[in-house]
Structures are given as C-alpha cells and as structure tokens.
Amino acid sequence: MTLISRASPSCRVLTDVTRCTIRRSGVCGLAKNAEASRMKETCVSFSSSSRYSAKISQVLHLDNAGIGIRRGRRSIVAASPPTEDAVVVTEPLTKEDLVGYLASGCKPKEKWRIGTEHEKFGFEFGTLRPMKYEQIAELLNSIAERFDWEKVMEGDYIIGLKQGKQSISLEPGGQFELSGAPLETLHQTCAEVNSHLYQVKAVAEEMGIGFLGIGFQPKWGLKDIPVMPKGRYEIMRNYMPKVGSLGLDMMFRTCTVQVNLDFSSEADMIRKFRAGLALQPIATALFANSPFTEGKPNGYLSMRSHIWTDTDNNRAGMLPFVFDDSFGFEQYVDYALDVPMYFVYRKKKYIDCAGMSFRDFLAGKLPCLPGELPTLNDWENHLTTIFPEVRLKRYLEMRGADGGPWRRLCALPAFWVGLLYDEDSLQNVLDMTADWTTGERQMLRNKVPKTGLKTPFRDGLLRHVAQDVLKLSKDGLERRGFKETGFLNEVAEVVRTGVTPAEKLLDMYHGKWRESVDPVFEELLY
C-alpha cells in the first residue's frame, strides 16, 4: 500500500533508512537510531516508481475532528486529536505502511506546534454530584448554539463539539475534555484555555454546574459516576476488569492535562521520547493533584498516576525498549501490533474486538471481522488505545500529569516545550539522564505517585533533580524568544518549596477543611 503525505516533509521508513518524502519527489534518508543526525543525507527520486503511481482507492482525511475515511458519501470520524495534513493511501495495508504513517509526522522545526489537552470534572453546585449525561448534552448543545461549534453525534447522542482545529469530547465518566488546536506559542495556548473555560462557564453556571480541576474524583464512588453513551467505552468497560484491577477507576474517575509535541526526524523523535520518559515522573510529582478517594485521603499524592500501574500493563508503562539502541518507528510499530485491540469502527458502529491481534487484522484473520483488512484509520484508532507515559502517534504525547486549575493547564505545556523544543535543553536532559538505569526509571515511576518530590533518588531527593530540570526548561523557553517563562511560575513555586499541589490540599483537609473534601470543589473550581 502506498502512503504519500501532502505535507512537507513526511517520512517513510524502509529497511535501515528513514526516507523523508519531500515535495517534488525527493527522499532524504536518515539512520534509524540516535546517530542519524550525524549521517550524510542522500536524495533519490521516486517519480517514476510504479509503487507511487498505484491506483488510489482510499483517501484519509485529517479534518477538524480528527481522522476520517471518506468513500463516496460515507464519512467516518476517528477518535483522535486534530491533525493538519492529508494522507493518500491504497490497500492492502502492510507493516511498512504502519511505520511510514508514524514517520509521516516529521516536520521541520518552523512547523512545530503545541497541542494541549485537558480534562475536568463537571458537578452540580447544589449536591456536588457528577453531571448526568442529560445535563452534559444540554451543555454541549448550548455551547454549540451560543459560540458556533459544530456538533459531533454518535447515533442520536451528542458526544462532542468541534470548531476549527479544536474539539470538545467526553471521557467515559463525563469528564469534559478540550483538545486544543496546534498552536505556535504558549501565549496562544493559554489564551485558548481561557477562552474555552469562559465559554463553558458562561453556559454551565446558568445550569447550576461547575467544573473541578483535579486528577481524581475526590468524593464519589464508581457507582455514582454516569456512563457516557459512546460505543468504544462500553467495550472498554467490559474488557478492563479482565486485565487489571483499576481500569474502571482510570476510565471514570481520572482527569489529566497533556501536551502533544512534534519532531523533525526519527532521530529527533527518539531523543524526545527518551527525555520525556525519563523525566515523566518529575512531571507527575510537580503536578500531583489527586490525594482523595471517596471523601478521604487515599495515601497517594497522585492517585491518577498510581491507577495506571494496574490498569492494563499490556498498553501502559515506561516502555524500556525506547532506550534500546535499535529503537525507532519500526520498533514502536512492533510494540503497538502486540497491544491487544479494543474495537474496529465500521458503519458508524464499534465492533468489539477486545483482546484480538492487529497482526491478525493485517492478515485478514481478525475473528470479529473475518476476511476484512485494516485501513490507516483503524491503525490510528488502535494507536489511541495505547496508554504509556509517553505515547507516539504522528507526534509525541506527554501523559504523566494530573488535571489541575487553569494556571497549571498553561504550566504543563510550558514545562515540556522548554525542555524538548530547545536543542541545548534537550541535549542537557539526555546527558543528565544517560546513566539512569531501567530499574531507576521504573522505581521513580512506582514511588513518585506516593512520595512526590520527596522520593529518594541516588544521593538526594527527586526535588533536587527537579530543580535542575526546571532551570533547563526555563532556559529553553528564554531562548525561544517569546517571553514564555512566566508560565512556569506555578511549578517554580512547587520546586522551591518541595510541596506538591496534593500536599497543599492534604494540609487544608487536615486543617481548615476539618477533614471534609467538600471544600475542594470550591478551592479547585474553574
């Protein structure tokens, strides 16, 4: 199957070379490991290749709501964040195409963008109970009508909104998520967050609804959480208890903030992936904000982060293979192919394929759809069901932080942009973490949810490492030249004092809140 990106540049990976497809039919090769940047680029024309003149039988459209395949009059919208480029594909799909699809995310530095996503809990002011779906539907319809958003439907149910390259979607328990547009600066990102919160509050307050910025539902049990009418969530809800003890908590009672960032090449992806994984526990500590479960302290600073350790270890975790010399796009595809599937989306319905193999799907041997072959849309949907601490799609997602109040929604992308979008800071991070062992990285992943910045690390505390990392982030932002360092003030205070947001909440719980969690709904109200 042929995959051609209409953006410049995109990348195909063939055998030992990443071939970057440039407009006007050039292919620039880069080695597949971290030494790629030191290799001489070579260019080969493929304009006469019969492979690239194959008949196009599918067009994969990346529109405002994500990725959709259109055949005739049929349109399928995938469950993925907005992306910018269109990709043309033909069948049958091969592993090489899956690799090429990931590699097609390569962009020159001037086209790098910042995409921020955040989730929040809606609740009734009077009872503090979670919003019911009927209230969410009213809220979505009202936002659409008042602020000119397009409605996203699943059957007769409104399940989201889209406007330009932004989208609003619902997590399984009604958590309200904004997937922001790809933006150039953190000022734009924070303005987008503020605009979204203004619109949501303008409608919600009239309904007696508020929104809470926290990482885990502090008061209500699973039985109290409404289930959203989305087919993929029903499949996940049935499958989760088979593979971990905390999967339903993850689905229905957690909220996060994450940032999506670009890479220029396979070598750049590898460097950013490794830096992101190594430092993800520091982000978890800095943004730890989920110390309560069902009205009581739960023994963790980030219960949300802990939950991922026993949700489904086939699709979560710290991915030690990313640090192997052989790692690249192809190795991530091998990993993703072995992550059990959840579903296939056909004719606007989700087909339960939980636990089945995408490798079998490639061979036309998927038990739930015998004889049918996957599309790139199926691959993109499958990639959204993998949940490591850093996730690769056509960009990298930093996934280690708890949801929080609006200042932290701006601070999280600032933290990672300063580290990963500045070459000097990125190299310093890689040098700093180069001798960290797999065991040490996993130790931090396991202990930080409970002990935060006070986690012992080598001869000191994680707080001491965080001080160095924060300076690198600040320096990186300063070199960008957009006067963005102020967005780090929220985390600078955490590093200075060594006190995480969760520990502040616990102090208030044991003090002026008199061991009630109800005041947190006011403390962390948007």
N, C-alpha and C positions, 0 to 999 in steps of 0.2 A: 504494500500500500504506500502511496506517495503522500508525503506531508510537506507542504510548502507554506511558509509563513509570509504574510503580506507586510510584516513589519521588518525593519532593518535595524540590527541584524537578528537572525534567529539561528538556532544551532541544531545540527543533526549529529548524532554520534555513530560512527561506523568503525567497527573493529577497534583499533587502538587510537583512533583520532576523533576528536570532536570537530565536525565540519560545520562551520558557521555560514549559513546561507545568507548571502548579501544580495541586495537588489542588483539587477543587471547580471545575474547568473555567475557569481563568484563563490567559491567555497574556501574558507580560511581554516586551516587545521590547527588545533591546539591539542597538546597531550592531555591524557585523561587524569593525570594526578597533579599534585600541587606544584610540580616543577614546570607545568605547562607554560607559565608566563615567561619562562626563560627560553622557550623553544622558538626557533625562527618560524614565522608564519609562511605558509605556502598557499598559492591560489591555483585552482583548477576550474576550468569552465565545464559546466554540465548542460549547456544549452542544447546540445544535440542528443542528450541521453533519452532513450526511449522510455526509461523509467519515469522521467519527469513529463513526458508527453502522454502518459496513460490517461484514459478517459476518466474524468471526474464524475463520480457517482454520488458523492455526499458533499455538502458544504457545511462546515462547522462555524456557526456564527457566534461571536462573543459580543453579546449586547449588554444593555444596561443592567439586566438582572442576572447575568452570568453567561453560561454557555448553552446554546440550543442548537439542535439539528433541525433543519427545515427540509422536508421533502414534499414537493407540491404545496398543498395548503396546510400541512401539518406542522406544528411548532412545538418543540419540547424545550422547556426551560430547566436547566440543570441547577442543582443546589450548590452553587459556587459563587464566590465573590466576583464583583465586576472585573473584567479584564479588557484590554484595549484592542487587541489585534485579531484579525480574521485568519483562519487556517483552512486550507482546502485539503481534503483527504479522499482517497479511494480505498476500496476493500480489496482483499481481506487484510485485516489488521495483523501486524507482526510485532514481535518484541522490539525489533529495531524502531518501529514507529512509536512505541510507547516511550522508548528512550529519547527519540527525536522530539516528541511532544514536550517532555520536560525541558529539553535543551532549547526549545524554541522560545523559552523565557529570557534568554540572554539579551541584554540591552546595553548600548553604550552609556557611559556614566551620565551624560547630559539628559538621558531619558529615564534615569532612575526616579522613582516616585515613592511616596509614603502612603500606605493604606492602613488606616486604623479601624479596628472593630471593637465594639464594647457591648456588654450585656448588662441588664439591670432588672431588678425585681419590681413589678407593679403590685400595689397593695391598696386596699380600701382604707381611707383615713379613719373611719369610724371603728372598724373591727381589727385592723392590721392584717386581715386575711388576704391571701393572694387573689389577684384579679381572676375572675372566671372568663372562659372563652367568650361568652356573650359580651362582656364588658370590653374585652380586647378587640372584638370585631367592631363594636361601636367606636372605639378609639381610632382604629385604623381607618374606618370609613370617614370619620370626621376629619382626621388629618389629611386624608386624600382630597376631600372636598374643599377644605379651607386653605390648604397650602399646595394644591395642584400636584399631588403624587398620583402615579398610576397604580391601580390595584393589581395584586397578584393573587390568583384564585387557585384552589385545588378542589375541583368539583364545585359545589355550591358555597364553599367556605373561603372567606378572605383570610389569607395566611401571610400577607406581606404587602409591601409597597416598594415602588421604585421611582426614582427621579434622577435623570441624568445618569451619572455613574455611582450614585448612592443607592442603597437598598435597605429596607427595614424588614426584618424577618423574625419569626418566633422560634425560640428553642422549645424543647419538649414540654416543659412545665409553664410555658407562657413567658419565659424570660424574653425581654424586648431587646432586640439586637439591631444596632446600626452598623452596617458595613459601609465604611466611608469610601469616597472616590479616591483614586490615586492622585495625590497632590504633591506639589514641589517643595513646600516649606512647612515647618511646624506651626507657623503662624496661621497658614491656611487650614491645617489640621485642627487646631484648637478653635478656630472660627467655625469650622464645620460642626464640631461637637457642640459648641454653644448654640448655634442655630438649631440643631436637632433638638437639644434639650428645651429650648424656648418653645418650639412648635409642639413637642409632646406635652409639656407642662400647660401650655395655653388651653389645650383640649382636656387633658386629664384632670386638672384642678376643678373644672366645671362639673366633672363627673364624680368628684369626691375621691379621686385616685391620686396616689403619689408614687414616686419611684425611688428605690433604695439602691445605693451604690456600695455593695458588699460582695464578698466572694462566695458566701454560702448562706442559704436561707437560715436566719438566726432563730426562728420561732416555731415554724410549722413542720409537721412530720410529712412523710411521703403520702400518707392517706389524705392529707389536706390539700395537696397540690393538684390543680386541674390538668388534664391531659389534652394537648392540642390535637386538632383533627388533621394530622399530617400522616400520610401512609408510611413514610420511612420510619417515623417514630414508633409506630405500632410494631413494626418488625424488630426494631432495636429493643423495645421494651420486653418483648418475648425472649429475645436472644441473650440479653445482658446477664440475667441470673445464672446462665449456664457457664459463664466464663469468668466470673468474678463476683465478689460479694458487695461491691459498692457501685456497680454500674448504674443502677437506678438513681442513686443519690447524685451521680455525675449528671445524668440526664435532666433531672427535675429540680435539683436544689443548688446548682452552682452557677456562678457568673464570672466571666473573665474579661480582661482587656488585652488585646494583642495587636501587634504591628506586623504588616507584611512589607517586605523589602526586596529589592531587585538585586540582580547580579549581572556581571558583564560577560562572563565566560564560565566554563566548567571549573576552571581553577579558582576563579573568584567565588563561585558557589561553594566549593569545598572549604575554602578559608573561612567564609562567613558561617557556614554550617557548623564547623568545629568551634569557632569562637562562641557562637550562640549556644551550643550545647554545654560547653564548659562553664559559661557564665550564667546559664539559666537559673541555677539555684540562688544566685545572688539577686536576680530579679524577683524570684519567688520571695526571698526574705525582705527586700525593700518594699514590696507591695503587699506583704502578708496582711490579710484583712478578713479572716473568716474564723474567729475563735469560738463561735457559739453554735450549738445544735439544740434545737427544741427547747430553747429558753435557758440553757445552761452552758458554761464553759465546756468545751469538748476536749481540752488537753492539747490542742494544736493552735499554732498561730495562723497557719494556712490549712484549714480542713479541706479546702478545694484541692490543693496540691496533693495532700495525702490520699484523697479519694482516687486519684489517677493511678496510684500504686497497686490497687486491686480492683480495677475496672475491667480491663481485658489486656493482659500483658502481651498478647499477640500483636496488638496495634498501638501500644503506648510505650513510654520509657525513654531512655537516654541514648539508644542506638550506638553502642560502642563500635560497630563496624564503620561508622563515619570516620573514625580515626585510623582505619587501616590504610596502608599505602595504596592499595588497589581501588579505593573508593572513588566513585564518580556517578554520573547519571545512571549508568547501567546497573551498578550495584544497588542503587535505590530502587530501581525497577524490579530487580530480583527480590528485594525485601517486600515491596508492595504486592508483587504477584503472589507471595506466600501469606499475606494477610487475608484471613477468611473474609469473604464477601458478606454484605448485608442484603443487597437488593439489586434488581435491574428495573429501570424505568421504561415502560412501554405503553403507548396509547394512553398517556396521562394517568397511568396507574403504576404503583410499586409492586413488583413481583418478589415474593420472599425467596431469597437465595441464601439465607443466613448459613454461614459455615462452609459454603461451597468455594471452589477454587477459581480464581480468574485465569489461571493457566488452563484449566479445563474449558473455560469460556473461549479462550483464544483458539482452542482446537475444535470448537463446535460441540463440545461434550458436556455442557452445563445441564445438570439434571432438571433444573426448573425451566430451561428453555432449550430443549434438545434440538441440535442442528443449527441453532442460531449463533451468529458470530457477533462479537462486540464492536462497537463504534468508539471513536475517541471520546464521545460524550459519556459512554459507560465507564471508560477509564478515568475521566475527570471526576465523575461521581464516586467511583471507588476510592480515588485519592482523598476525597473529603471524609471518608470513613476511617482514616488512619489518624491516630492521635498522639504522636510522640511530642516531646517537649519542644522540639523544633521540627516543623513539617515542611517538606519540599513539594511544591507544585510547580507552576511556572514562575514562582517567586518563593521566598522563604518566610515562614510564619514563626514569630517568637511567641510561645504559648504558655509561659510559666507564671504569669501574673494574675492575682486576684482582681476582680472588679473593685472599683472604689469611686470616691467622689470626683467631681469633674476635673479638679487640678491634677489628679493622678492619671486621668484619661489623657491629658496632654503630656504628662511627665514620662509615661511609658514609651511612647514613640521617640521622645527626645533622647531618652537613655540609650536606646539601641541605634538610632541614627548617628549619634555622636561616636559610637563605638565602631559601627560597621560601614558607614558611608565615608569615613575618613581613612585614607590609606595608612597614615602614621599610627593612628589609634588602633586600627585593626591589627597591624603588624605587632604593636606592643602587646596587645591582648594575646596573640598567638605565641609570642615569646614568653609571656608570663605564664601561660598555661601549658606550654610544650611538654613539661615533665610531669604534669598531673597524670596519675595513673587511672586506668579504668575503674579500679576499686575506689580511688579517692573521689572521682566524679560521681560514682554511684552512692558513696557514703553521704556526700553533700545532698544529693537528690533525696535520700531517705531521711536525713536528720533535719534538714532546714525547715520542713513544714512544722516541726515541733519546737525547734530552738532558734530559728531565725538567724540573726546576725551574731548571736552568741554561740553558734555552732563552732566547736574547736576545729581548727584546720592547721596541720603541721605545728609550727611553734607558736601559734597565736589563735586568733578568732577570725571567723569569716568577715567580721566587721572591718578588720584591718585590710583584707583583700578588697572589700567593697570601697574603702577609701581610695585606694589606688585606681580602681576601675572607674569610679565616679570622676576622678580627675581626668582620666583618659577620655571619657565621654564629653566632659566639658571642653577639653582642649579640641576635640574633634568638631564640636559644634562651633567653637570660635573660628576655626579655620574654614568652616563653610561660609562664613561671612554674612549670615542672615540675622545676626543678633538674636539667636535662639536659646542662649544659655539660661535665661530666666525660667524656662520651662522645667529646669532641673531643680529649682528651689525646693519643691516638695520632697524630693528624695534626698537632697543635700541635708535637710534637717534630720531625716531618719539616720543617715550615716553619721552625722555629727554627734547625735545623742546615743546612737545604738539602740534606740527604742522604735520598734516597728509599729505601724498603724494598729495592728491587732493588740499589741501590749497596751497601747493607749486606751483602746476600748475595754480591755480587761480591767485596767485601773479604774475607769469610770464605773464599770459594772460592780466592782467591789467597794466603790466609794459612793459617789453622789447618786448613782442609779439604784443603790440599795438592793443589789442582786436581782434586778429585773432587766430583761433585754428590751423591753418595750421602748425605752428612750432611744435606742439605736435607730429606730425608724425616723426619728426627728434629727438625730445627730448626723446621719448619712443620707438625708433626704436631698434629692437634686433640686 
